[in-house]
Amino acid sequence: MNLLNVLYNDFRTVFRLKDVAMLTGETNFDSLNQKMNYYVRTKKLLNPRKGIYCKPRYNMEELACRIFSPSYISLEYVLQKAGVIFQYDSRMTMISYLSREVEVENQIISFRKVKNELLVSLNGIAQKENTVNIATPERAFLDLLYLNGSMYFDNLNSLNRGKIELMLPAYNSKVLNKRVHKLFENDRPE
């Protein structure tokens, strides 16, 4: 079985060494590591960060979710795509168990820490088939308010208020409840 064929035929574009071991059944990690390093040297695979191997045309969102696990894409990145905030920010913003800023191939990936109960809650997290976990705009809205306090949002109309109300108790924050309700009161048409 050719290791490279196995990886190229897999739907994922980003792998950790343990992922490759599980795919191939290889139990000798030293041998597997040597093979992976050979493919990196011969430019058949990329190694953008220690311990992470990628196909040449990998998905940056998938890579971001694999750097620190568990994590999910959220905050400004999601809200920009949903049209809730208009100011452009080139960073990919993530929620994780730690706060760090990482640069991979000129892309800054910003990780923000939340309490474990929030991190592992799947409410408002879409799990794509390529191992990308991404917050819904409603979850990203709550994450951003929870972490940053008061914020200005350009367009709250695209958010589903019912979904926000359902997710709000998970944050267990009276202050966040007040912020959310005040924002929606101020956003009502006259």
ChimeraX commands (.cxc) that place a marker at each C-alpha (Angstrom):
marker #1 position 0.00,0.00,0.00 radius 0.5
marker #1 position 1.47,3.33,-1.06 radius 0.5
marker #1 position 1.23,5.85,1.77 radius 0.5
marker #1 position 0.98,8.81,-0.59 radius 0.5
marker #1 position -1.93,7.22,-2.52 radius 0.5
marker #1 position -3.79,6.64,0.74 radius 0.5
marker #1 position -3.39,10.30,1.72 radius 0.5
marker #1 position -4.24,11.67,-1.71 radius 0.5
marker #1 position -7.38,9.51,-1.90 radius 0.5
marker #1 position -8.60,10.68,1.52 radius 0.5
marker #1 position -11.17,13.51,1.60 radius 0.5
marker #1 position -9.08,15.45,4.14 radius 0.5
marker #1 position -6.26,17.77,3.09 radius 0.5
marker #1 position -4.53,18.14,6.48 radius 0.5
marker #1 position -3.12,15.33,8.63 radius 0.5
marker #1 position -1.35,14.82,11.91 radius 0.5
marker #1 position 1.00,11.86,12.23 radius 0.5
marker #1 position -1.59,9.93,14.27 radius 0.5
marker #1 position -4.16,10.45,11.47 radius 0.5
marker #1 position -1.75,8.94,8.95 radius 0.5
marker #1 position -1.06,6.03,11.32 radius 0.5
marker #1 position -4.77,5.31,11.64 radius 0.5
marker #1 position -5.32,5.52,7.88 radius 0.5
marker #1 position -2.44,3.23,7.02 radius 0.5
marker #1 position -2.37,0.92,10.04 radius 0.5
marker #1 position 1.32,1.78,10.57 radius 0.5
marker #1 position 2.36,1.30,14.20 radius 0.5
marker #1 position 6.01,2.28,13.93 radius 0.5
marker #1 position 5.89,6.06,14.36 radius 0.5
marker #1 position 9.62,6.52,13.68 radius 0.5
marker #1 position 9.31,4.81,10.32 radius 0.5
marker #1 position 6.13,6.72,9.52 radius 0.5
marker #1 position 7.76,10.01,10.46 radius 0.5
marker #1 position 10.71,9.25,8.15 radius 0.5
marker #1 position 8.34,8.50,5.27 radius 0.5
marker #1 position 6.39,11.71,5.86 radius 0.5
marker #1 position 9.58,13.75,5.99 radius 0.5
marker #1 position 10.71,12.14,2.71 radius 0.5
marker #1 position 7.44,13.24,1.04 radius 0.5
marker #1 position 7.96,16.76,2.40 radius 0.5
marker #1 position 11.56,16.87,1.06 radius 0.5
marker #1 position 10.37,15.67,-2.35 radius 0.5
marker #1 position 7.55,18.28,-2.26 radius 0.5
marker #1 position 4.76,15.73,-2.49 radius 0.5
marker #1 position 3.45,16.91,0.89 radius 0.5
marker #1 position 3.76,20.17,2.80 radius 0.5
marker #1 position 4.73,20.64,6.42 radius 0.5
marker #1 position 3.46,24.14,7.27 radius 0.5
marker #1 position 3.72,23.56,11.01 radius 0.5
marker #1 position 5.50,21.01,13.16 radius 0.5
marker #1 position 3.52,17.78,13.31 radius 0.5
marker #1 position 1.09,18.78,10.56 radius 0.5
marker #1 position 1.27,17.48,6.99 radius 0.5
marker #1 position -0.82,18.76,4.10 radius 0.5
marker #1 position -1.61,17.97,0.50 radius 0.5
marker #1 position -0.27,20.66,-1.85 radius 0.5
marker #1 position -3.70,22.30,-2.24 radius 0.5
marker #1 position -4.88,22.12,1.34 radius 0.5
marker #1 position -7.83,23.87,2.97 radius 0.5
marker #1 position -6.68,26.70,5.31 radius 0.5
marker #1 position -9.83,26.37,7.45 radius 0.5
marker #1 position -9.08,22.68,7.92 radius 0.5
marker #1 position -5.49,23.48,8.88 radius 0.5
marker #1 position -6.64,26.09,11.41 radius 0.5
marker #1 position -8.92,23.53,13.09 radius 0.5
marker #1 position -6.07,21.02,13.33 radius 0.5
marker #1 position -3.42,23.29,14.91 radius 0.5
marker #1 position -4.98,23.18,18.38 radius 0.5
marker #1 position -7.71,20.69,19.03 radius 0.5
marker #1 position -10.46,21.08,20.09 radius 0.5
marker #1 position -11.13,24.37,18.33 radius 0.5
marker #1 position -13.61,25.90,15.94 radius 0.5
marker #1 position -13.75,28.87,13.57 radius 0.5
marker #1 position -15.77,31.75,15.01 radius 0.5
marker #1 position -15.75,35.46,15.93 radius 0.5
marker #1 position -14.96,38.11,13.30 radius 0.5
marker #1 position -14.14,35.58,10.55 radius 0.5
marker #1 position -17.64,34.08,10.63 radius 0.5
marker #1 position -19.41,37.39,11.21 radius 0.5
marker #1 position -17.68,38.99,8.20 radius 0.5
marker #1 position -18.80,36.13,5.97 radius 0.5
marker #1 position -22.36,36.44,7.30 radius 0.5
marker #1 position -22.47,40.20,6.70 radius 0.5
marker #1 position -22.92,41.05,10.38 radius 0.5
marker #1 position -19.73,43.13,10.49 radius 0.5
marker #1 position -18.38,44.93,7.46 radius 0.5
marker #1 position -14.87,45.91,8.55 radius 0.5
marker #1 position -12.38,43.60,6.83 radius 0.5
marker #1 position -9.98,41.59,8.96 radius 0.5
marker #1 position -7.65,39.16,7.20 radius 0.5
marker #1 position -7.12,37.01,10.29 radius 0.5
marker #1 position -8.84,33.69,10.73 radius 0.5
marker #1 position -10.38,33.80,14.20 radius 0.5
marker #1 position -10.79,30.67,16.27 radius 0.5
marker #1 position -12.11,29.56,19.65 radius 0.5
marker #1 position -9.87,27.11,21.52 radius 0.5
marker #1 position -8.59,26.05,24.96 radius 0.5
marker #1 position -5.79,28.64,24.78 radius 0.5
marker #1 position -5.07,32.10,23.44 radius 0.5
marker #1 position -2.37,32.30,20.76 radius 0.5
marker #1 position -1.65,33.92,17.46 radius 0.5
marker #1 position -0.06,31.68,14.83 radius 0.5
marker #1 position 1.15,32.55,11.36 radius 0.5
marker #1 position 1.07,29.89,8.64 radius 0.5
marker #1 position 2.08,30.85,5.10 radius 0.5
marker #1 position 1.31,34.56,5.65 radius 0.5
marker #1 position -2.11,33.78,7.16 radius 0.5
marker #1 position -2.56,34.88,10.77 radius 0.5
marker #1 position -4.73,32.53,12.80 radius 0.5
marker #1 position -5.89,34.01,16.09 radius 0.5
marker #1 position -7.02,31.63,18.83 radius 0.5
marker #1 position -9.10,32.90,21.76 radius 0.5
marker #1 position -9.66,30.92,24.93 radius 0.5
marker #1 position -13.09,30.16,26.38 radius 0.5
marker #1 position -14.08,27.98,29.31 radius 0.5
marker #1 position -14.14,24.25,28.55 radius 0.5
marker #1 position -17.94,23.93,28.89 radius 0.5
marker #1 position -18.39,26.36,26.00 radius 0.5
marker #1 position -15.60,24.90,23.91 radius 0.5
marker #1 position -17.06,21.39,23.89 radius 0.5
marker #1 position -20.69,22.47,23.42 radius 0.5
marker #1 position -21.70,21.64,19.85 radius 0.5
marker #1 position -24.76,23.91,19.93 radius 0.5
marker #1 position -24.30,26.34,17.05 radius 0.5
marker #1 position -21.26,24.55,15.60 radius 0.5
marker #1 position -21.44,23.11,12.10 radius 0.5
marker #1 position -19.18,20.11,11.62 radius 0.5
marker #1 position -18.17,19.83,7.99 radius 0.5
marker #1 position -17.06,16.52,6.53 radius 0.5
marker #1 position -13.45,17.69,6.10 radius 0.5
marker #1 position -13.00,18.08,9.88 radius 0.5
marker #1 position -13.73,21.81,9.81 radius 0.5
marker #1 position -15.75,22.99,12.79 radius 0.5
marker #1 position -17.29,26.40,12.22 radius 0.5
marker #1 position -19.67,28.45,14.34 radius 0.5
marker #1 position -23.00,29.61,13.00 radius 0.5
marker #1 position -23.25,33.40,12.82 radius 0.5
marker #1 position -25.41,33.32,15.97 radius 0.5
marker #1 position -22.79,31.38,17.92 radius 0.5
marker #1 position -19.99,33.63,16.60 radius 0.5
marker #1 position -22.02,36.68,17.68 radius 0.5
marker #1 position -22.36,35.30,21.22 radius 0.5
marker #1 position -18.69,34.26,21.35 radius 0.5
marker #1 position -17.56,37.73,20.33 radius 0.5
marker #1 position -19.79,39.51,22.84 radius 0.5
marker #1 position -18.76,37.07,25.55 radius 0.5
marker #1 position -15.03,37.62,24.93 radius 0.5
marker #1 position -14.93,41.31,23.97 radius 0.5
marker #1 position -17.79,42.87,25.90 radius 0.5
marker #1 position -19.57,45.60,24.05 radius 0.5
marker #1 position -19.16,45.59,20.28 radius 0.5
marker #1 position -20.57,47.41,17.31 radius 0.5
marker #1 position -22.32,45.26,14.71 radius 0.5
marker #1 position -23.20,46.63,11.29 radius 0.5
marker #1 position -26.15,44.36,10.50 radius 0.5
marker #1 position -27.99,42.22,13.06 radius 0.5
marker #1 position -30.85,41.45,10.66 radius 0.5
marker #1 position -29.18,38.31,9.32 radius 0.5
marker #1 position -29.04,36.74,12.79 radius 0.5
marker #1 position -31.76,34.38,14.01 radius 0.5
marker #1 position -32.75,35.77,17.42 radius 0.5
marker #1 position -34.50,32.54,18.39 radius 0.5
marker #1 position -31.27,30.57,17.94 radius 0.5
marker #1 position -29.39,33.17,19.98 radius 0.5
marker #1 position -31.91,32.87,22.81 radius 0.5
marker #1 position -31.52,29.07,22.80 radius 0.5
marker #1 position -27.70,29.27,23.00 radius 0.5
marker #1 position -27.49,32.08,25.54 radius 0.5
marker #1 position -27.95,29.94,28.71 radius 0.5
marker #1 position -24.81,27.91,27.87 radius 0.5
marker #1 position -22.69,31.02,28.49 radius 0.5
marker #1 position -24.07,31.31,32.02 radius 0.5
marker #1 position -23.51,35.08,32.07 radius 0.5
marker #1 position -26.00,37.68,33.25 radius 0.5
marker #1 position -23.82,40.40,31.75 radius 0.5
marker #1 position -23.91,38.71,28.33 radius 0.5
marker #1 position -27.71,38.35,28.59 radius 0.5
marker #1 position -28.02,42.09,29.21 radius 0.5
marker #1 position -25.66,42.95,26.33 radius 0.5
marker #1 position -27.57,40.78,23.87 radius 0.5
marker #1 position -30.98,42.10,24.87 radius 0.5
marker #1 position -29.78,45.71,24.82 radius 0.5
marker #1 position -28.31,45.27,21.31 radius 0.5
marker #1 position -31.55,43.83,19.97 radius 0.5
marker #1 position -33.63,46.54,21.68 radius 0.5
marker #1 position -31.50,49.21,20.01 radius 0.5
marker #1 position -31.74,47.45,16.64 radius 0.5
marker #1 position -35.55,47.50,16.43 radius 0.5
marker #1 position -36.92,49.55,13.56 radius 0.5
marker #1 position -38.85,52.64,14.61 radius 0.5
marker link #1:1,2 radius 0.2
marker link #1:2,3 radius 0.2
marker link #1:3,4 radius 0.2
marker link #1:4,5 radius 0.2
marker link #1:5,6 radius 0.2
marker link #1:6,7 radius 0.2
marker link #1:7,8 radius 0.2
marker link #1:8,9 radius 0.2
marker link #1:9,10 radius 0.2
marker link #1:10,11 radius 0.2
marker link #1:11,12 radius 0.2
marker link #1:12,13 radius 0.2
marker link #1:13,14 radius 0.2
marker link #1:14,15 radius 0.2
marker link #1:15,16 radius 0.2
marker link #1:16,17 radius 0.2
marker link #1:17,18 radius 0.2
marker link #1:18,19 radius 0.2
marker link #1:19,20 radius 0.2
marker link #1:20,21 radius 0.2
marker link #1:21,22 radius 0.2
marker link #1:22,23 radius 0.2
marker link #1:23,24 radius 0.2
marker link #1:24,25 radius 0.2
marker link #1:25,26 radius 0.2
marker link #1:26,27 radius 0.2
marker link #1:27,28 radius 0.2
marker link #1:28,29 radius 0.2
marker link #1:29,30 radius 0.2
marker link #1:30,31 radius 0.2
marker link #1:31,32 radius 0.2
marker link #1:32,33 radius 0.2
marker link #1:33,34 radius 0.2
marker link #1:34,35 radius 0.2
marker link #1:35,36 radius 0.2
marker link #1:36,37 radius 0.2
marker link #1:37,38 radius 0.2
marker link #1:38,39 radius 0.2
marker link #1:39,40 radius 0.2
marker link #1:40,41 radius 0.2
marker link #1:41,42 radius 0.2
marker link #1:42,43 radius 0.2
marker link #1:43,44 radius 0.2
marker link #1:44,45 radius 0.2
marker link #1:45,46 radius 0.2
marker link #1:46,47 radius 0.2
marker link #1:47,48 radius 0.2
marker link #1:48,49 radius 0.2
marker link #1:49,50 radius 0.2
marker link #1:50,51 radius 0.2
marker link #1:51,52 radius 0.2
marker link #1:52,53 radius 0.2
marker link #1:53,54 radius 0.2
marker link #1:54,55 radius 0.2
marker link #1:55,56 radius 0.2
marker link #1:56,57 radius 0.2
marker link #1:57,58 radius 0.2
marker link #1:58,59 radius 0.2
marker link #1:59,60 radius 0.2
marker link #1:60,61 radius 0.2
marker link #1:61,62 radius 0.2
marker link #1:62,63 radius 0.2
marker link #1:63,64 radius 0.2
marker link #1:64,65 radius 0.2
marker link #1:65,66 radius 0.2
marker link #1:66,67 radius 0.2
marker link #1:67,68 radius 0.2
marker link #1:68,69 radius 0.2
marker link #1:69,70 radius 0.2
marker link #1:70,71 radius 0.2
marker link #1:71,72 radius 0.2
marker link #1:72,73 radius 0.2
marker link #1:73,74 radius 0.2
marker link #1:74,75 radius 0.2
marker link #1:75,76 radius 0.2
marker link #1:76,77 radius 0.2
marker link #1:77,78 radius 0.2
marker link #1:78,79 radius 0.2
marker link #1:79,80 radius 0.2
marker link #1:80,81 radius 0.2
marker link #1:81,82 radius 0.2
marker link #1:82,83 radius 0.2
marker link #1:83,84 radius 0.2
marker link #1:84,85 radius 0.2
marker link #1:85,86 radius 0.2
marker link #1:86,87 radius 0.2
marker link #1:87,88 radius 0.2
marker link #1:88,89 radius 0.2
marker link #1:89,90 radius 0.2
marker link #1:90,91 radius 0.2
marker link #1:91,92 radius 0.2
marker link #1:92,93 radius 0.2
marker link #1:93,94 radius 0.2
marker link #1:94,95 radius 0.2
marker link #1:95,96 radius 0.2
marker link #1:96,97 radius 0.2
marker link #1:97,98 radius 0.2
marker link #1:98,99 radius 0.2
marker link #1:99,100 radius 0.2
marker link #1:100,101 radius 0.2
marker link #1:101,102 radius 0.2
marker link #1:102,103 radius 0.2
marker link #1:103,104 radius 0.2
marker link #1:104,105 radius 0.2
marker link #1:105,106 radius 0.2
marker link #1:106,107 radius 0.2
marker link #1:107,108 radius 0.2
marker link #1:108,109 radius 0.2
marker link #1:109,110 radius 0.2
marker link #1:110,111 radius 0.2
marker link #1:111,112 radius 0.2
marker link #1:112,113 radius 0.2
marker link #1:113,114 radius 0.2
marker link #1:114,115 radius 0.2
marker link #1:115,116 radius 0.2
marker link #1:116,117 radius 0.2
marker link #1:117,118 radius 0.2
marker link #1:118,119 radius 0.2
marker link #1:119,120 radius 0.2
marker link #1:120,121 radius 0.2
marker link #1:121,122 radius 0.2
marker link #1:122,123 radius 0.2
marker link #1:123,124 radius 0.2
marker link #1:124,125 radius 0.2
marker link #1:125,126 radius 0.2
marker link #1:126,127 radius 0.2
marker link #1:127,128 radius 0.2
marker link #1:128,129 radius 0.2
marker link #1:129,130 radius 0.2
marker link #1:130,131 radius 0.2
marker link #1:131,132 radius 0.2
marker link #1:132,133 radius 0.2
marker link #1:133,134 radius 0.2
marker link #1:134,135 radius 0.2
marker link #1:135,136 radius 0.2
marker link #1:136,137 radius 0.2
marker link #1:137,138 radius 0.2
marker link #1:138,139 radius 0.2
marker link #1:139,140 radius 0.2
marker link #1:140,141 radius 0.2
marker link #1:141,142 radius 0.2
marker link #1:142,143 radius 0.2
marker link #1:143,144 radius 0.2
marker link #1:144,145 radius 0.2
marker link #1:145,146 radius 0.2
marker link #1:146,147 radius 0.2
marker link #1:147,148 radius 0.2
marker link #1:148,149 radius 0.2
marker link #1:149,150 radius 0.2
marker link #1:150,151 radius 0.2
marker link #1:151,152 radius 0.2
marker link #1:152,153 radius 0.2
marker link #1:153,154 radius 0.2
marker link #1:154,155 radius 0.2
marker link #1:155,156 radius 0.2
marker link #1:156,157 radius 0.2
marker link #1:157,158 radius 0.2
marker link #1:158,159 radius 0.2
marker link #1:159,160 radius 0.2
marker link #1:160,161 radius 0.2
marker link #1:161,162 radius 0.2
marker link #1:162,163 radius 0.2
marker link #1:163,164 radius 0.2
marker link #1:164,165 radius 0.2
marker link #1:165,166 radius 0.2
marker link #1:166,167 radius 0.2
marker link #1:167,168 radius 0.2
marker link #1:168,169 radius 0.2
marker link #1:169,170 radius 0.2
marker link #1:170,171 radius 0.2
marker link #1:171,172 radius 0.2
marker link #1:172,173 radius 0.2
marker link #1:173,174 radius 0.2
marker link #1:174,175 radius 0.2
marker link #1:175,176 radius 0.2
marker link #1:176,177 radius 0.2
marker link #1:177,178 radius 0.2
marker link #1:178,179 radius 0.2
marker link #1:179,180 radius 0.2
marker link #1:180,181 radius 0.2
marker link #1:181,182 radius 0.2
marker link #1:182,183 radius 0.2
marker link #1:183,184 radius 0.2
marker link #1:184,185 radius 0.2
marker link #1:185,186 radius 0.2
marker link #1:186,187 radius 0.2
marker link #1:187,188 radius 0.2
marker link #1:188,189 radius 0.2
marker link #1:189,190 radius 0.2
view
